[in-house]
Structures are given as structure tokens and as C-alpha cells.
Amino acid sequence: MSTSLSELIRQQEEQLAELRRRFEEKQERLTNLQAKRESLLAQLHQLDQDISILTNELGVVNPPISATTTAPAPQPTPSAPSSPTPSTPTQPIQATNGAMAATATADSMYEFNQPRLQDFILDVLKQAHTPLTAKMIAERVIAAGYRTRSRHFINVVQNTLRGMMHQFPITFEKRVGYLMAKE
């Protein structure tokens, strides 16, 4: 009986050792994937900045998303705000996925000569005295006048925040939100 018990213990120890080996392999893979994700996010953030700079320099206008449009699009209005001002907020509407999207203007086109999304987010976080969720930040950015056609604006804000955390003193706590770190 003791032989079978010692054999059972040995088998259990072998299984435990195999499980630990698999666990360590998966932990290493997870660490590598997280590092790769951070690297790709940093590259994406840099590309977004480069695109934003170029579009601002060129005054590029974003055409309507619809591929079925055959008529030439109307020209954008030159009275678009050039900085986030509380006196000219766009009324946000609730998108079907829970994201906030700005109401379309009559010409359904946006100029890219507005401040970067990062600037709006920094202003919102600097004014906040408590942590804010990505949804709250997205709503306040829209209310401050940021114009977007994104149906998934909350995701855009979250991705921008992730990239900004490497450049600015922004902290994030799960189930609490984002906050500018006190310096």
C-alpha cells in the first residue's frame, strides 16, 4: 500500500512540475506579447502624431466616410474653431455602441485644423480634481469642441491615453480612472 501511495505522490509531483513549466512558458509569452503591444502602441502613437502634423500643415479636409457618395462634397466652413473653447461646444449624440460622437455639421466634413486630441485630453485631465473614466474624458472632450466622426470615440480616447501615459504624468487605476499625477 505504501508503494502505491508513494507512486501516486511521485505522479502528482511530476504533474505539478509539468504544470509549473507550462505556467512559466505562458508567463514568458505573456510578458513578450505585452512588450510587443507597448512597442506597437508607441509606434502607432508616433504615426498618429506624424499624420496629425502633416494634415494640419496641409489643411487636409476629411471626406465623408460613405463610399456611395457620388456628388462632390460641399466645401467646409471656414469658421471652425481653432482651439477648444467652452463657448462653442458641439452637442454630442449617443452612438449605438455607447461611444460619444459629435453631431455632424451641415456639410458633413471636418477640417483637421483643430488642436490635437492629446491637447484636449490634457486640458480635461488638468481641470479634473478626481479620476475620470475614458467615457467621461470622451464626453468632456466633445463638450470642449473636439470634432470627430468616430463611432468608437471612447476607444480612440483610450488608445490615445495609453500612448500619452508614456509621455505625460498620467496615472491610471483600475475601476477608478485616469488622473494627472501631481508633480
Secondary structure, DSSP 4 states (H G I P E B T S, - for coil): -HHHHHHHHHHHHHHHHHHHHHHHHHHHHHHHHHHHHHHHHHHHHHHHHHHHHHHHHHT-EE--S-TT--SPPPPPPTT--SS--TTSPPPEEE-TTS-EEEPPPTT--EES-S--HHHHHHHHHHH-SS-B-HHHHHHHHHHTT-----TTHHHHHHHHHHHHTTTS-EEEETTTEEEEPP-
